[in-house]
Amino acid sequence: MITSFNGMELNDTREMIVKNKINLTTIEVKNRQNKNDNGFVQYSYHSPKYNEIYKRSLKNPQEFWTEIGKLVTWSKPWKQVLDNSNEPFTKWFVGGELNACYNAVDRHVESGKGDKIALIHDSPLTNTVRRVTYAELLNKVSHLAGALAKFGVSKGDRVIIYMPLIPETVMAMLAVVRLGAVHSVVFGGFAAPELAHRIEHAQPKVIIAANCGFEPNKIIKYKEILNKAITWCSCKPVKCVIFQRRNIETTVLDKDMDILWEDALSLAGPHPCVPVEANDPMYILYTSGTTGKPKGIQRSVGGHLATLAWTMWNVYGMGPEDVWWAASDLGWVVGHSYICYGPLVYGITSVMYEGKPDRTPDPGQYFRIIETHKVNAFFTVPTSFRVIKREDPKITFGRHYSTKSLKQIFVAGERLDYETKVWAQNIFQVPILNHWWQTETGHSITATCVGLDHPLNPPNFSTGMPLPGYDVRIVRSNGAEANPNELGRVVIKLPLPPGTMSTLYQAPEQFCKIYFTKYPGYYDTMDAGYIDDFGYVYVTARDDDIINVAGHRISTAAIEEVIMAHPDVTDAAVVGVYESTKGEIPLCLFIMRKNTLKTESCISNELVSTVRDTIGPIASFYLSIAVKELPRTRSAKTCRKQISDLANGKLLTISATVENPFVFKDIAEALQKIGYARNVPNFLS
């Protein structure tokens, strides 16, 4: 079937792409030059340094990863860099032994950097700032490891950590891996049923928890949640180590099961690091939204540590004395990789911010953090900028702070729209660099690699170029490789590089079925996108975010891009809803700018007109309605599937990761005004 877009004939496997995006990838190609050895067009976007390294990583991975492996300290050298004899269960640095805690802490103290600040914890919620040196980290981590060993934790055992974003969470992670054990950090916002699923699946010998967490105007009683979860589990821990946040509240402990954090630290002396083989498991991280059957991403030690250390300079451009800030939580993959292990293995300072972009107490907090702690680069989600823009468009709060220490900002986790990118660049006066990665990969798949001399002005909408080690391809539904600029499924040719998941915990068959069956020889990212003539990758949406309108494949991301360009819209989500004639049509929920003089009806009409002019009548866009807030997970992902299910009258399952479930009540009422959401669950009535 052939579809058309603004007079152009397109294969039906392609996406309707916004006009300015097409201009970017067609006008510049007209005067293309000869292709280089990587098959990419020679162009000013390219870096000779990147080209050479990327080519070598694919053609001679043993030589390339041998160099990367030297960035960490080994107690026993590896015998074989790559063993791909049992694909996709690829092994790296086979036979080598090391310890994650030693690489993140001990070796820096041994080299005379004990007084260097490892962690800065800034909490406007508790009005406290703490600075933890590498020496203090070593002291507390080694003593906690001693206590865990006394409770019977040893190499290969699992320990669940249920704590908020505080330094003690990092200490707990490091103490577990110091023993060669495996940690599983459970995000503090999970309720008892979700926590119980993870306890039952991981069967931890010990659980380390805080007594409570703190959200704006709300205390989350972790200990009560933990008690309830344990009662539901057939597998009980030997001991629970509880950190009392006394500046918030204290909790009564179980004298038989529980031990105070401070008492645990004094229970035994410091424990030495236990070496593990490079492919032994380091942690299990359950994917967000997991319910009845947890899907535990398992990551091995050696390749992960080496790759993270390499990315700190080569991707993020961080020098040895720089200050790094990842605005995330330790319950998510970003927190594991770039609050804890990446910056600490690299030996720099990592900022931990326990707060929100806007409500703790005002929208100037990101600016305050940058000035106070002299942050050189930080990593966040685009939503944080949308929130600041919505709440304080004139930067009334932020303008009082200097951000001159900042060199660049990196975003990931969701789509970066053009308006938000331009706004943030104008406000912070640094490049806003989009990159793309997944929980499964543990680090970015594509990025603008600052340390590899990538230009800091990549094409709009791009997520950068493939990182060395990733052979990224675009394939059609039949598995054939797509042409440049043709939308398809984003896949990665095997073997995957070091640092990616090694398997799913206790589910190797599921591991193979989910990720490697549909496109044999490739890892299926389940994302849709395309690669332009210069080698830049564009991830447009999850593949299921492409809707079928009367046989035409339309990207909801492309429509959202147009919506977000409207000056009176601060946020938006587009989903597919049922329509009797065309099967499916787009529906937009948008948030109006505060103090706008236009009515909702006026803005809706303008949105319909703009989408029609930009994408064309083929999009069949005429449904849009304003809402107060969009539902998002605590990692800032918009809950598009749940919005679509609610609109279409399907069974609505609200994940425990949703930050504010009550948003759906307002959305249901809005959808009913335009004839959707007719089967609203009782809890939303």
N, C-alpha and C positions, 0 to 999 in steps of 0.2 A: 504494500500500500504506500502511496505517496501523499504526503501532506505539504501544505504550503504555509509560508510565513512571510507576510509583507512582500508578496510577489516572488519569493524564492522557493524553489522546489527542494524539499528535504526528505531524506529517508525517514521512515516512521520510527526508527530507533533513536532519532535525535531529539533534542529538547528544544522547546521554544526559548530562545535566549534573548535577553533584553538588548535593544538596539545598540546601546553604547558598549555592551560587551562584544557584540559582533564587530563593531568598528575596531575594537582593540585587536581582534585576532584576524581581521581580514585586510585592513588598510596597510598595516605594518608588514604583512607578508608579501605584498605586491612586488617589492624590490628585494626579495630574498636572495641571499648569497649562498655559496656552497655550504653543504652540511659538513660538520666536523666528524671526528671519529665516533662520537656518541650517537650520531644520527640526528643531532639537533642543528637548527639553523644558526650560523654564526651571527651574532647580534650583540649590541652593546649591553644587553642584559647579562651576558655570560661572563663568567670568571674563569680564566685559564687555570687558576689554582684549583677551583672546584672541578673543572672538566677532567684534569689529570687524576685527581684523587678519586672521583666517582668512577671513572673508567677502570682504574686499578682495583677498586673494591669489588667490581663485578668480574673482571678478567682474571685476577689473581687474589682471591679472597684470603688464602692462607698467608700470603706475604702482608697484605693490608692489615688483617686482624692480629697478626703477630706484633705489629707496631702498637696497635691500640692496647693490646693486653699488657704492655709494659707500663701503662699508666697506673696500674694498681700493684700492690705488693703481694708476692706469692711466697708461701712457706715451702712449696714444692713446685718445680716447674712442670708445665704441661708436656705431654708426650706427643700429642696430635692436636693441631689447631682445629680441624674440622672433621667430624665423622658424620656423614650423611647416609650411612648404610641402611638406616631404618626411617626414611622420610615418611611423614613430616616430623618425626621425633629426632630432629637434628641436635647434635651435641657439639659444643665448642670448648676449646681449651681442655681437651680430654686428658685426665690424669693429673691436672694441676690442682693444687690445694691452696686455699686462702681462707681468710675470715673477714666478713663484712664489717664487723665492729672495729677490728684492727685497722682496716683501711679508712674508716670514717673518723676514727678518734685516736687510737694509740699511736699510730705512726706520726701524726702531727705533733703530739706531745713529745714523742721521742726526738723529733727534729727541732725542738726548742720553741714550738709555737703554742705551748700550753696556756699562755696568758691571752692568746687571741680569742676574740669573741666568736663563738660558734653559732649561738642562737640569740636572737632578740625577740622576746615575746612582748607584744604591745596589745593591751586589752583595754579599750575604752569602756567595755562592759563592767570591768572591775576597777577601772581607773588605776591600772598598774602597768609598769614597764619593767621587765627583767632581762638581764644580760647574763648569759651562761657561757663561760670560757670552755675551751677544749679540755683543760685540766679538770674543771668541775664536772664536766660531762663524763670524763674517764672515771673519776672517783665514784660518782653515783651509779653509773652503768655497771661498773665492775662489781660493786657491792650488791646491786640488785640481782646481777647474774649469779652471785654466790648464794643468795637466798633462793632463787629459782632452782638452782642445782640441789640445794638442801631439800626442796619439795619434790625432788625426783625428776626434774626436767633435764633431759639430755638430748644429744644429737638426734634430730629427726622428729622429736616430739612437737606437738602443736600447742601454742599459747594464744588465746584470744585476748585482744586488747580493746576495751570499750571505754574510750576516753575522749574528751573534747580537744580542741587545738591548744594544748599547753606543752611546755618543754618536757614534762614527765611522760607524755605520750611518745616522744622521740626517744627518751631514755629507755622506756619499756621495749620499744622496737629493737634498739641496739643491744639491750641486755639479752633478749631472746636469741638474736643471731650470734651474739658472743659465745653462746653455748652450742652453736650449730643447730639450734632448734628452729622451728618455723613459726612465724607469727601470722596472725590473721586479724587485721585491724577492722573493727566493725564501726561504721559511722555512728556517732553519738546520737543522731536523730532517729535511729531505728527504734521501733516499739518492740515490746516483749516477743510477739510472735516471730518477727524477723530475726531478732537476736537468737531466739531458741532454734530456729532452722539452722543457723550457722554453728551454734554450739553442737547440735546433734550431728551435723555433717562433719565438722572438723574434729570433734571429740578431743577437746583440749585437756591437757593435764592440769594447767593452771589458767585462771582468768585474772587479768590485771584491769582494774576499772577505777574511774573516779566516782565519787559519791554523787556528783551532780554536774550538769552543764548549765550554761547561761545564754539565753537568747534575749533580745530586747523585750523587756517587761515580762519575762517568763523564766522560771527555773525548771530545768528538766532533771527529774530525779532518777539519775542513772542507777543508783543502788536498788531502788524499788523495782525498776524495770528488770534489772539483772536477777533479783531474787525471784521474780515471777517467771522469767525465762528458764531459770535453772529448775524450778519445780516441774516444768513441762517436759524436761529432757530426761531420757533414760541414762544418758552419760553425764555424770556429775564430776566437776573438777575436784582435784585433791585440795586445792586452796584457792582463795580469792584474795589478791593483794589490792587494797583499797586506798586510793589517794583522796584524803579529805580536803576539799576546797574550803577551808575555814573562813576565808574572806567572803564567802557566799552563804554557806550553811554547813553544819555538821550532821552526820547521820549515824544512827545506832547500828553497830555491826553485830554479826553473828559470831559469838566467841569461839565456836568450833570450826566454822568454815573460813572466816575472814581474818586477815591480819593487816594492820595499818602499814602504809607505805614506809613510814619512818622506822617502824619496828622491823620491817623486812630488811631495810638497809643495814641495820645493826645486828642482824641475825647471824651473818657469816662474814668472813673476810672477802677481799676482792678475788674474783675468779678469773683465771687466764683465758685467753681466746682459744677456742677449739677449732682447728682447721677442718674444712670440709672440701670435698671434691667439687670442682667448678660447676658440675651439672646437678649437684644436690639442690633440693628446693630451699629457697630463701624465705618466700612468703606465699600465702594464699590470699587473693583479694577477690571477694565475691562481687560480681557485676551489679551495678545499680539497677534497681527494679526487680531483683530476684525475689521470688516468693516460694512456692511449695518445694521446688527442687533447685537448691542453690547451684549456681554455676561458678565454681571457684577457679579463677585464673591462677595457675601456678607458675612462678618465675624462679629460674635457677640463679645461682650466685655469681659465678665468674664473669660471664658475658654481660650481665646486667650492670655490674659495678664498673667494668672497663668502659662500656658504652656511655654510661652516664657521665663519667669523668671526662670523656672525650667531647661530649656535647657542650659542656659548660663553656668552653672557649670556642669550639668550632661552629656551634650553632648560635649560642647566646652571646659570645664575645666578652665573657667575663674574665677579668684579669685576676691575679692571685690575691690582690688586696681589695677587690670590689665587694660591694654589698648587694645581695640578691634577695628578691622578694617574690615568692609564688603565692598569690592570693587565692589559696585553695584550702582544703581540709585534709588531714591525714587519713581520713576514711576513703578518700578517692585516690586514683592512680597518680594524679599530679602531685598530691601530697607525699606519696611514697617516693616518687622519683625526684621531685624538685623542691620539697621542703626539707626532706630528710637526706636521702642517700646521695643525690647528685652534688649539691653544694658541700656537704660534709666530706665526702670522699675527695672532692676537689680541694678542700681545705679553706673555704671562704666562709663568710658570715651569711646566715640564712635568717630572714625576717619571718616571724609568725604573727599574723594579725588576727586577733580574735574580735571580729566586729563585722559590720556591714558597710557597703559603700555610702549609705545615706542616712541610716537611722541610729547611729551610735556615736555621737548624738546628732550629727548633721552631715550633709553631703561634701564636707571639706576634708574628711578623714584620709582619703587616699593621698591628698596633697600634703597633709600633715605628716603622714608616715614617710613620704619621700624626703621631705625637708629634715625631719627630726633624725632620721637614721641614715641620711646621705645615700639613699638607694640609687644604684647605678643602672639597674634594669629590673623590670618586673613582668610577671606573667599573670594574666587574668582572663576572664571571659568577656566577650563583647557586651553582654547584658549589664555588666557593672558600669560601663560608660553610658549605656542607654538610661540607666537608673539615675546617674548623676545629672545627665542632660535634662531628664524629665523634671527632677526635683530642683535643680539649680542651674537653669540654662545660661545664666549670666555669670556663673561661678562666683557668686557673692561670697561664699564661704571659702572656696579654694584659692581665691586670688591673694589671700593674705600670706600664703606660703610660697617659698621658692622651690622650684623643681630643677634647678640648674645642674644638680648632680646626675640627673637621669640621662642615659644615652639612648635607650630604645625600650619599647614596650612590645611584648609578645602576647598574642591572643590565640586561643584555641577553644575547643569544646562545643562550639556552635558556629553558625554562619556569621561572618562579619560583613554587614551591609556597608555600602559605599558611604552613605551619609554619616554613619557612626564613625567610620574610619577617618573621614575628613575632619569631622568635629573634634575627635580626640587628638589628631595630629596638630590641629590649630591650637588647642588648649594646652597640650603638654609640650609642643614644639620639638617632638622627637618622632622618628619613624614608628609607625604602628605596623608590626610585622605579623601577618597571619600564618599559622602553621597547623598541620593536621596530624593527629595521632589518635590512638585508641587505647582503651584499657589493656587490650590484648598485646599491644606492641610495647608498652612501657616507656617509649620515647617517640619523638616525632618521626613520621614516615616522610613527610615533605616539609620543607622550611626554607626560609631565607637564611642561609648560613653566614652569619656575620664574620666568623673567623676564617671562612674560606673565600672571603672577598666578594661575596654576592653583592650586587648593587642593593642599596637600601630603599629603592623605589620600584619594587616588583610590579608587574601589571595588576591593575585593579581586579579584585575577585579571586586572584590566584592564592593558593596556599603554599606557594614556593615550588622548589624543585625537589626531586627525590633525594633523601639523605644517602650518602655512600652506604652501600650494602643492600639497598632496596631497589629491586628491578620492577618498577611500577609499570603496569600495562592497563589499557582499556580494552575490554572485550564486549562483543555483542551478545545477545541472548543465546545465540547458537555456539558461542565460544570462540568465534573468529575475531581476530584482532581488529579494532576499529581504526579508522583513519584519523589524522590530526583534526582536532576541533569537533570530533563526532562524539556525542554523548554515549556512554555505555557504563558497564559495571567496572569499578576499579578493583583490580586484582594485583597480587604481587607474586612474581615468579619465585618458586622455591629454589634453594633453601632460604628461609628467613634469616636475617642477620642475628648476631648475639643480642641478648637483652629482651627479646620477645618472649611470649609465653612458651613454656616447654610442653605443657599439657593442661587438661582440666583435672583438678584434683579428684581422684577416684573415678574418673570418667574418660578414659582414653578413647573408647569407641565414640562417645559423644563428641570429643575433640575432633576426631577425623570427620565425622558426619557433618558437623556444623560448618567447619571452615574449609575443608579440602575436597569435598565430594562433588560439588556442583561444577567446578572447573579444575579437573585433574591437573596436577603439576603446579597449581597456584593456590595462594591463600586468598580466600574470598573476603574482602573487607565489608561487603554488603552495602557499600556506598556507591552512589552514582557520580560520574564526573567525566572530564575529558582532559586531554593534553594538547596544548597548542603547538605550533610549529617550532617554538623555541625551547620546548621541553618543560614549560611550566604546567603544573597540575592544578586543575580546578575541581574541587569537590563541591558539587551543587546541592546534594541532599542525600539522606538515606535513600536507597533505591525505592523504598516503598513510599517516599514522599513525592514521587512522580505520579500524577493522576492521569487517567485516561478519559478525555472529553471527546465523546463521539468518535473514538478511534485515534484521536490525536494525543500524543504524550506531552503533557504540560508540566513543567517544574513549578512546584509551589514556591521554591526559593526565588525563581525569576520574578514571580508576581510580588512576593514580599519585597524584593529589591525596589520595585516601582513604588509600592506603598510607602516604604520608609523614606523615600525622597520627598514626600509631601511635608511641608514645613509645620503642619499642625498635627502630625502623627509622631509619637515618641516611641511606639513599639507596636508590633503586629505579628500575627500568625495566620498563615493561610493553610487550609486543609481541604480535602475533597469530601463532598457530601453527595448523597444520592439524588438523582434527577431522572424522572421517568423517561424522557426522550433521549437525552445524551448519555445516560448512565451515571455520569459523575460530572460535577462542576465545582469550581473553587468557591470557597467561602472564607471571608476575611474577618477576623476579630482585631480591632485596633484600639489603641489607647490615645486619647486626645491630649494635646499639649495643654498644660495648665494655663489658664487665663486667655485661651484662644477666644477670639470674637466670633468665630464661625460656629454654626450649629452642627450637630451630628449629621443631620440630613444633608447639609451643604457639603461637608467633608466627604461623606459617602458618595455623593454624586460626582464630586471631583475625582475621587479614587477610581470610580468606574470609568470615567472619561479618560483618565491618564493611562490606565491599563489597556484600554481599547486602542488608544493612540500609539502606545509603546510596543505592546505585544501583539495586538490585533484582535478582531472580533472572534477569532478562533478560540481564544481563551474562555469565552462565555462567562466573563466575570461581571456579575451584577449583584452579588450578595456581600454586603459588608455591614458590620454593626459595631458600635463602640462598647467597650467593657472597661471596668475599673482596673482590672489586673489580669495578667496572663498566668496560667499555672506553670510553675517551673519546679524542677527538682532542685535539691540543695547544691547540686553541681552546675546549676543555671541552665539546664537543657529545657527547652519548651516542650510541654507535654502534648504534642500535636496529635498523637494517636488517641489519647484519651479525649481530646476535644472532638475529634472526628467520630469516635464511638458514641459520645454523648449526643452529638448532633444527629447521628444516623439511627439513634434509638437502640444501639447495641448494648450488651452488658458492659457496664462501666466498672473497671477495676482501677482504683486509685492506689498507686504505689506508695510504700512507706517513705520513699525518698522525696515525695512532693512536699515542698516547703509550707504551702498554705492550702490544704485541701478545700477550705471553705470558698475559695475562688470559684469552684465549679458551680456553686449555687447561683452566683451572679451571672455566670456564663449561661447556665441553663435558662434562666429567666430571659436573658437577651436573645438566645436562640429561639425560644418559643414565640417571640414577637414576629419572627420571620418564617414560622411554620416548621421549625425543627425542634429536636429534643422533646419528642412527644412522650417518650417512655423514661421519665426521670426517676432514678432510684429514690426510695423512701427517705434515705438519709439526706437528700438534697431538697426534699419538699418543704 
